[in-house]
Amino acid sequence: MKIPILDISCCILCEVCVDVAPHAFKINDAGFVELLELDDYSDEDINEAVKNCPKDCICWE
């Protein structure tokens, strides 16, 4: 199973991933994007979030 990996060092907090796939990404209490734990990340919305990240901070492992 593919899992999205976040590189928060390049994240500009645009929140595209949160807007596109709120069931998989959120802004945590520290103000950073966080990947939520799911059984399956093959959802099309998650794929769109990865593709639309303006800084390419999300990749697949």
mmCIF file as gemmi writes it, N, C-alpha and C atoms, coordinates in Angstrom:
data_model
loop_
_atom_site.group_PDB
_atom_site.id
_atom_site.type_symbol
_atom_site.label_atom_id
_atom_site.label_alt_id
_atom_site.label_comp_id
_atom_site.label_asym_id
_atom_site.label_entity_id
_atom_site.label_seq_id
_atom_site.pdbx_PDB_ins_code
_atom_site.Cartn_x
_atom_site.Cartn_y
_atom_site.Cartn_z
_atom_site.occupancy
_atom_site.B_iso_or_equiv
_atom_site.pdbx_formal_charge
_atom_site.auth_seq_id
_atom_site.auth_asym_id
_atom_site.pdbx_PDB_model_num
ATOM 1 N N . MET Axp A 1 ? 0.83 -1.184 0 1 0 ? 1 A 1
ATOM 2 C CA . MET Axp A 1 ? 0 0 0 1 0 ? 1 A 1
ATOM 3 C C . MET Axp A 1 ? 0.875 1.249 0 1 0 ? 1 A 1
ATOM 4 N N . LYS Axp A 2 ? 0.526 2.208 -0.864 1 0 ? 2 A 1
ATOM 5 C CA . LYS Axp A 2 ? 1.226 3.481 -0.897 1 0 ? 2 A 1
ATOM 6 C C . LYS Axp A 2 ? 0.754 4.343 0.274 1 0 ? 2 A 1
ATOM 7 N N . ILE Axp A 3 ? 1.725 5.081 0.836 1 0 ? 3 A 1
ATOM 8 C CA . ILE Axp A 3 ? 1.429 5.992 1.93 1 0 ? 3 A 1
ATOM 9 C C . ILE Axp A 3 ? 1.996 7.359 1.579 1 0 ? 3 A 1
ATOM 10 N N . PRO Axp A 4 ? 1.204 8.431 1.716 1 0 ? 4 A 1
ATOM 11 C CA . PRO Axp A 4 ? 1.748 9.762 1.452 1 0 ? 4 A 1
ATOM 12 C C . PRO Axp A 4 ? 2.713 10.167 2.555 1 0 ? 4 A 1
ATOM 13 N N . ILE Axp A 5 ? 3.803 10.775 2.152 1 0 ? 5 A 1
ATOM 14 C CA . ILE Axp A 5 ? 4.823 11.261 3.088 1 0 ? 5 A 1
ATOM 15 C C . ILE Axp A 5 ? 4.88 12.777 2.964 1 0 ? 5 A 1
ATOM 16 N N . LEU Axp A 6 ? 4.841 13.466 4.098 1 0 ? 6 A 1
ATOM 17 C CA . LEU Axp A 6 ? 4.902 14.921 4.129 1 0 ? 6 A 1
ATOM 18 C C . LEU Axp A 6 ? 6.302 15.398 4.461 1 0 ? 6 A 1
ATOM 19 N N . ASP Axp A 7 ? 6.771 16.395 3.728 1 0 ? 7 A 1
ATOM 20 C CA . ASP Axp A 7 ? 8.019 17.081 4.06 1 0 ? 7 A 1
ATOM 21 C C . ASP Axp A 7 ? 7.618 18.463 4.557 1 0 ? 7 A 1
ATOM 22 N N . ILE Axp A 8 ? 7.424 18.585 5.864 1 0 ? 8 A 1
ATOM 23 C CA . ILE Axp A 8 ? 6.931 19.846 6.403 1 0 ? 8 A 1
ATOM 24 C C . ILE Axp A 8 ? 7.958 20.974 6.318 1 0 ? 8 A 1
ATOM 25 N N . SER Axp A 9 ? 9.209 20.649 6.023 1 0 ? 9 A 1
ATOM 26 C CA . SER Axp A 9 ? 10.229 21.697 5.919 1 0 ? 9 A 1
ATOM 27 C C . SER Axp A 9 ? 10.016 22.581 4.696 1 0 ? 9 A 1
ATOM 28 N N . CYS Axp A 10 ? 9.322 22.08 3.674 1 0 ? 10 A 1
ATOM 29 C CA . CYS Axp A 10 ? 9.063 22.899 2.484 1 0 ? 10 A 1
ATOM 30 C C . CYS Axp A 10 ? 7.609 23.35 2.403 1 0 ? 10 A 1
ATOM 31 N N . CYS Axp A 11 ? 6.794 22.94 3.359 1 0 ? 11 A 1
ATOM 32 C CA . CYS Axp A 11 ? 5.369 23.267 3.346 1 0 ? 11 A 1
ATOM 33 C C . CYS Axp A 11 ? 5.162 24.76 3.62 1 0 ? 11 A 1
ATOM 34 N N . ILE Axp A 12 ? 4.316 25.386 2.797 1 0 ? 12 A 1
ATOM 35 C CA . ILE Axp A 12 ? 4.008 26.805 2.971 1 0 ? 12 A 1
ATOM 36 C C . ILE Axp A 12 ? 2.626 27 3.604 1 0 ? 12 A 1
ATOM 37 N N . LEU Axp A 13 ? 2.043 25.937 4.098 1 0 ? 13 A 1
ATOM 38 C CA . LEU Axp A 13 ? 0.736 25.955 4.756 1 0 ? 13 A 1
ATOM 39 C C . LEU Axp A 13 ? -0.364 26.547 3.874 1 0 ? 13 A 1
ATOM 40 N N . CYS Axp A 14 ? -0.334 26.199 2.608 1 0 ? 14 A 1
ATOM 41 C CA . CYS Axp A 14 ? -1.359 26.678 1.672 1 0 ? 14 A 1
ATOM 42 C C . CYS Axp A 14 ? -2.698 25.999 1.939 1 0 ? 14 A 1
ATOM 43 N N . GLU Axp A 15 ? -2.666 24.843 2.578 1 0 ? 15 A 1
ATOM 44 C CA . GLU Axp A 15 ? -3.829 24.047 2.962 1 0 ? 15 A 1
ATOM 45 C C . GLU Axp A 15 ? -4.572 23.411 1.787 1 0 ? 15 A 1
ATOM 46 N N . VAL Axp A 16 ? -3.934 23.321 0.625 1 0 ? 16 A 1
ATOM 47 C CA . VAL Axp A 16 ? -4.554 22.639 -0.509 1 0 ? 16 A 1
ATOM 48 C C . VAL Axp A 16 ? -4.878 21.193 -0.127 1 0 ? 16 A 1
ATOM 49 N N . CYS Axp A 17 ? -3.955 20.519 0.518 1 0 ? 17 A 1
ATOM 50 C CA . CYS Axp A 17 ? -4.184 19.116 0.892 1 0 ? 17 A 1
ATOM 51 C C . CYS Axp A 17 ? -5.36 18.987 1.858 1 0 ? 17 A 1
ATOM 52 N N . VAL Axp A 18 ? -5.467 19.918 2.789 1 0 ? 18 A 1
ATOM 53 C CA . VAL Axp A 18 ? -6.563 19.891 3.756 1 0 ? 18 A 1
ATOM 54 C C . VAL Axp A 18 ? -7.893 20.169 3.06 1 0 ? 18 A 1
ATOM 55 N N . ASP Axp A 19 ? -7.893 21.101 2.118 1 0 ? 19 A 1
ATOM 56 C CA . ASP Axp A 19 ? -9.117 21.43 1.392 1 0 ? 19 A 1
ATOM 57 C C . ASP Axp A 19 ? -9.576 20.282 0.498 1 0 ? 19 A 1
ATOM 58 N N . VAL Axp A 20 ? -8.621 19.616 -0.163 1 0 ? 20 A 1
ATOM 59 C CA . VAL Axp A 20 ? -8.955 18.557 -1.115 1 0 ? 20 A 1
ATOM 60 C C . VAL Axp A 20 ? -9.262 17.236 -0.412 1 0 ? 20 A 1
ATOM 61 N N . ALA Axp A 21 ? -8.536 16.928 0.653 1 0 ? 21 A 1
ATOM 62 C CA . ALA Axp A 21 ? -8.712 15.641 1.344 1 0 ? 21 A 1
ATOM 63 C C . ALA Axp A 21 ? -8.714 15.831 2.868 1 0 ? 21 A 1
ATOM 64 N N . PRO Axp A 22 ? -9.75 16.466 3.391 1 0 ? 22 A 1
ATOM 65 C CA . PRO Axp A 22 ? -9.785 16.733 4.839 1 0 ? 22 A 1
ATOM 66 C C . PRO Axp A 22 ? -9.872 15.473 5.699 1 0 ? 22 A 1
ATOM 67 N N . HIS Axp A 23 ? -10.237 14.366 5.096 1 0 ? 23 A 1
ATOM 68 C CA . HIS Axp A 23 ? -10.28 13.101 5.828 1 0 ? 23 A 1
ATOM 69 C C . HIS Axp A 23 ? -8.885 12.501 6.007 1 0 ? 23 A 1
ATOM 70 N N . ALA Axp A 24 ? -7.882 13.079 5.317 1 0 ? 24 A 1
ATOM 71 C CA . ALA Axp A 24 ? -6.525 12.534 5.374 1 0 ? 24 A 1
ATOM 72 C C . ALA Axp A 24 ? -5.487 13.523 5.885 1 0 ? 24 A 1
ATOM 73 N N . PHE Axp A 25 ? -5.766 14.823 5.752 1 0 ? 25 A 1
ATOM 74 C CA . PHE Axp A 25 ? -4.812 15.847 6.173 1 0 ? 25 A 1
ATOM 75 C C . PHE Axp A 25 ? -5.5 16.866 7.065 1 0 ? 25 A 1
ATOM 76 N N . LYS Axp A 26 ? -4.758 17.365 8.047 1 0 ? 26 A 1
ATOM 77 C CA . LYS Axp A 26 ? -5.295 18.424 8.895 1 0 ? 26 A 1
ATOM 78 C C . LYS Axp A 26 ? -4.143 19.315 9.353 1 0 ? 26 A 1
ATOM 79 N N . ILE Axp A 27 ? -4.484 20.494 9.833 1 0 ? 27 A 1
ATOM 80 C CA . ILE Axp A 27 ? -3.512 21.371 10.477 1 0 ? 27 A 1
ATOM 81 C C . ILE Axp A 27 ? -3.56 21.024 11.96 1 0 ? 27 A 1
ATOM 82 N N . ASN Axp A 28 ? -2.423 20.618 12.51 1 0 ? 28 A 1
ATOM 83 C CA . ASN Axp A 28 ? -2.408 20.2 13.912 1 0 ? 28 A 1
ATOM 84 C C . ASN Axp A 28 ? -2.299 21.411 14.845 1 0 ? 28 A 1
ATOM 85 N N . ASP Axp A 29 ? -2.307 21.157 16.136 1 0 ? 29 A 1
ATOM 86 C CA . ASP Axp A 29 ? -2.27 22.226 17.134 1 0 ? 29 A 1
ATOM 87 C C . ASP Axp A 29 ? -0.999 23.053 17.071 1 0 ? 29 A 1
ATOM 88 N N . ALA Axp A 30 ? 0.077 22.491 16.528 1 0 ? 30 A 1
ATOM 89 C CA . ALA Axp A 30 ? 1.346 23.21 16.392 1 0 ? 30 A 1
ATOM 90 C C . ALA Axp A 30 ? 1.375 24.063 15.123 1 0 ? 30 A 1
ATOM 91 N N . GLY Axp A 31 ? 0.345 23.949 14.289 1 0 ? 31 A 1
ATOM 92 C CA . GLY Axp A 31 ? 0.257 24.75 13.079 1 0 ? 31 A 1
ATOM 93 C C . GLY Axp A 31 ? 0.881 24.129 11.85 1 0 ? 31 A 1
ATOM 94 N N . PHE Axp A 32 ? 1.137 22.824 11.887 1 0 ? 32 A 1
ATOM 95 C CA . PHE Axp A 32 ? 1.734 22.124 10.756 1 0 ? 32 A 1
ATOM 96 C C . PHE Axp A 32 ? 0.719 21.15 10.157 1 0 ? 32 A 1
ATOM 97 N N . VAL Axp A 33 ? 0.916 20.833 8.875 1 0 ? 33 A 1
ATOM 98 C CA . VAL Axp A 33 ? 0.069 19.83 8.234 1 0 ? 33 A 1
ATOM 99 C C . VAL Axp A 33 ? 0.425 18.461 8.802 1 0 ? 33 A 1
ATOM 100 N N . GLU Axp A 34 ? -0.584 17.687 9.05 1 0 ? 34 A 1
ATOM 101 C CA . GLU Axp A 34 ? -0.407 16.354 9.618 1 0 ? 34 A 1
ATOM 102 C C . GLU Axp A 34 ? -1.214 15.353 8.793 1 0 ? 34 A 1
ATOM 103 N N . LEU Axp A 35 ? -0.636 14.195 8.567 1 0 ? 35 A 1
ATOM 104 C CA . LEU Axp A 35 ? -1.326 13.113 7.888 1 0 ? 35 A 1
ATOM 105 C C . LEU Axp A 35 ? -2.103 12.316 8.928 1 0 ? 35 A 1
ATOM 106 N N . LEU Axp A 36 ? -3.381 12.128 8.69 1 0 ? 36 A 1
ATOM 107 C CA . LEU Axp A 36 ? -4.202 11.351 9.604 1 0 ? 36 A 1
ATOM 108 C C . LEU Axp A 36 ? -4.033 9.863 9.312 1 0 ? 36 A 1
ATOM 109 N N . GLU Axp A 37 ? -4.163 9.065 10.325 1 0 ? 37 A 1
ATOM 110 C CA . GLU Axp A 37 ? -3.971 7.62 10.17 1 0 ? 37 A 1
ATOM 111 C C . GLU Axp A 37 ? -5.219 7.004 9.537 1 0 ? 37 A 1
ATOM 112 N N . LEU Axp A 38 ? -5.005 6.366 8.384 1 0 ? 38 A 1
ATOM 113 C CA . LEU Axp A 38 ? -6.08 5.687 7.667 1 0 ? 38 A 1
ATOM 114 C C . LEU Axp A 38 ? -5.66 4.256 7.354 1 0 ? 38 A 1
ATOM 115 N N . ASP Axp A 39 ? -6.632 3.403 7.139 1 0 ? 39 A 1
ATOM 116 C CA . ASP Axp A 39 ? -6.337 2.03 6.736 1 0 ? 39 A 1
ATOM 117 C C . ASP Axp A 39 ? -5.932 1.953 5.271 1 0 ? 39 A 1
ATOM 118 N N . ASP Axp A 40 ? -6.425 2.907 4.476 1 0 ? 40 A 1
ATOM 119 C CA . ASP Axp A 40 ? -6.199 2.884 3.037 1 0 ? 40 A 1
ATOM 120 C C . ASP Axp A 40 ? -6.051 4.315 2.523 1 0 ? 40 A 1
ATOM 121 N N . TYR Axp A 41 ? -4.943 4.583 1.83 1 0 ? 41 A 1
ATOM 122 C CA . TYR Axp A 41 ? -4.677 5.913 1.295 1 0 ? 41 A 1
ATOM 123 C C . TYR Axp A 41 ? -4.864 5.967 -0.225 1 0 ? 41 A 1
ATOM 124 N N . SER Axp A 42 ? -5.573 5.01 -0.804 1 0 ? 42 A 1
ATOM 125 C CA . SER Axp A 42 ? -5.713 4.955 -2.249 1 0 ? 42 A 1
ATOM 126 C C . SER Axp A 42 ? -6.86 5.825 -2.77 1 0 ? 42 A 1
ATOM 127 N N . ASP Axp A 43 ? -7.428 6.627 -1.939 1 0 ? 43 A 1
ATOM 128 C CA . ASP Axp A 43 ? -8.518 7.525 -2.286 1 0 ? 43 A 1
ATOM 129 C C . ASP Axp A 43 ? -8.083 8.535 -3.354 1 0 ? 43 A 1
ATOM 130 N N . GLU Axp A 44 ? -8.954 8.824 -4.307 1 0 ? 44 A 1
ATOM 131 C CA . GLU Axp A 44 ? -8.64 9.777 -5.38 1 0 ? 44 A 1
ATOM 132 C C . GLU Axp A 44 ? -8.415 11.19 -4.84 1 0 ? 44 A 1
ATOM 133 N N . ASP Axp A 45 ? -9.112 11.571 -3.789 1 0 ? 45 A 1
ATOM 134 C CA . ASP Axp A 45 ? -8.908 12.899 -3.2 1 0 ? 45 A 1
ATOM 135 C C . ASP Axp A 45 ? -7.5 13.042 -2.638 1 0 ? 45 A 1
ATOM 136 N N . ILE Axp A 46 ? -6.969 12.004 -2.042 1 0 ? 46 A 1
ATOM 137 C CA . ILE Axp A 46 ? -5.599 12.042 -1.52 1 0 ? 46 A 1
ATOM 138 C C . ILE Axp A 46 ? -4.613 12.172 -2.676 1 0 ? 46 A 1
ATOM 139 N N . ASN Axp A 47 ? -4.848 11.443 -3.743 1 0 ? 47 A 1
ATOM 140 C CA . ASN Axp A 47 ? -3.993 11.545 -4.922 1 0 ? 47 A 1
ATOM 141 C C . ASN Axp A 47 ? -4.027 12.969 -5.488 1 0 ? 47 A 1
ATOM 142 N N . GLU Axp A 48 ? -5.19 13.587 -5.521 1 0 ? 48 A 1
ATOM 143 C CA . GLU Axp A 48 ? -5.314 14.968 -5.991 1 0 ? 48 A 1
ATOM 144 C C . GLU Axp A 48 ? -4.553 15.927 -5.071 1 0 ? 48 A 1
ATOM 145 N N . ALA Axp A 49 ? -4.605 15.697 -3.775 1 0 ? 49 A 1
ATOM 146 C CA . ALA Axp A 49 ? -3.873 16.539 -2.837 1 0 ? 49 A 1
ATOM 147 C C . ALA Axp A 49 ? -2.368 16.449 -3.092 1 0 ? 49 A 1
ATOM 148 N N . VAL Axp A 50 ? -1.879 15.243 -3.339 1 0 ? 50 A 1
ATOM 149 C CA . VAL Axp A 50 ? -0.451 15.045 -3.639 1 0 ? 50 A 1
ATOM 150 C C . VAL Axp A 50 ? -0.092 15.768 -4.928 1 0 ? 50 A 1
ATOM 151 N N . LYS Axp A 51 ? -0.896 15.617 -5.956 1 0 ? 51 A 1
ATOM 152 C CA . LYS Axp A 51 ? -0.61 16.228 -7.259 1 0 ? 51 A 1
ATOM 153 C C . LYS Axp A 51 ? -0.698 17.751 -7.226 1 0 ? 51 A 1
ATOM 154 N N . ASN Axp A 52 ? -1.554 18.3 -6.373 1 0 ? 52 A 1
ATOM 155 C CA . ASN Axp A 52 ? -1.791 19.739 -6.372 1 0 ? 52 A 1
ATOM 156 C C . ASN Axp A 52 ? -0.997 20.519 -5.337 1 0 ? 52 A 1
ATOM 157 N N . CYS Axp A 53 ? -0.151 19.858 -4.582 1 0 ? 53 A 1
ATOM 158 C CA . CYS Axp A 53 ? 0.693 20.572 -3.616 1 0 ? 53 A 1
ATOM 159 C C . CYS Axp A 53 ? 1.639 21.495 -4.397 1 0 ? 53 A 1
ATOM 160 N N . PRO Axp A 54 ? 1.561 22.814 -4.173 1 0 ? 54 A 1
ATOM 161 C CA . PRO Axp A 54 ? 2.365 23.743 -4.981 1 0 ? 54 A 1
ATOM 162 C C . PRO Axp A 54 ? 3.876 23.632 -4.753 1 0 ? 54 A 1
ATOM 163 N N . LYS Axp A 55 ? 4.284 23.094 -3.635 1 0 ? 55 A 1
ATOM 164 C CA . LYS Axp A 55 ? 5.718 22.951 -3.334 1 0 ? 55 A 1
ATOM 165 C C . LYS Axp A 55 ? 6.178 21.504 -3.397 1 0 ? 55 A 1
ATOM 166 N N . ASP Axp A 56 ? 5.315 20.59 -3.844 1 0 ? 56 A 1
ATOM 167 C CA . ASP Axp A 56 ? 5.642 19.154 -3.927 1 0 ? 56 A 1
ATOM 168 C C . ASP Axp A 56 ? 6.151 18.612 -2.603 1 0 ? 56 A 1
ATOM 169 N N . CYS Axp A 57 ? 5.478 18.978 -1.53 1 0 ? 57 A 1
ATOM 170 C CA . CYS Axp A 57 ? 5.857 18.541 -0.189 1 0 ? 57 A 1
ATOM 171 C C . CYS Axp A 57 ? 5.326 17.16 0.165 1 0 ? 57 A 1
ATOM 172 N N . ILE Axp A 58 ? 4.435 16.646 -0.677 1 0 ? 58 A 1
ATOM 173 C CA . ILE Axp A 58 ? 3.85 15.342 -0.42 1 0 ? 58 A 1
ATOM 174 C C . ILE Axp A 58 ? 4.256 14.399 -1.532 1 0 ? 58 A 1
ATOM 175 N N . CYS Axp A 59 ? 4.787 13.256 -1.153 1 0 ? 59 A 1
ATOM 176 C CA . CYS Axp A 59 ? 5.148 12.243 -2.136 1 0 ? 59 A 1
ATOM 177 C C . CYS Axp A 59 ? 4.63 10.893 -1.638 1 0 ? 59 A 1
ATOM 178 N N . TRP Axp A 60 ? 4.729 9.911 -2.487 1 0 ? 60 A 1
ATOM 179 C CA . TRP Axp A 60 ? 4.277 8.555 -2.128 1 0 ? 60 A 1
ATOM 180 C C . TRP Axp A 60 ? 5.452 7.7 -1.718 1 0 ? 60 A 1
ATOM 181 N N . GLU Axp A 61 ? 5.265 6.919 -0.689 1 0 ? 61 A 1
ATOM 182 C CA . GLU Axp A 61 ? 6.271 5.93 -0.254 1 0 ? 61 A 1
ATOM 183 C C . GLU Axp A 61 ? 5.801 4.562 -0.608 1 0 ? 61 A 1
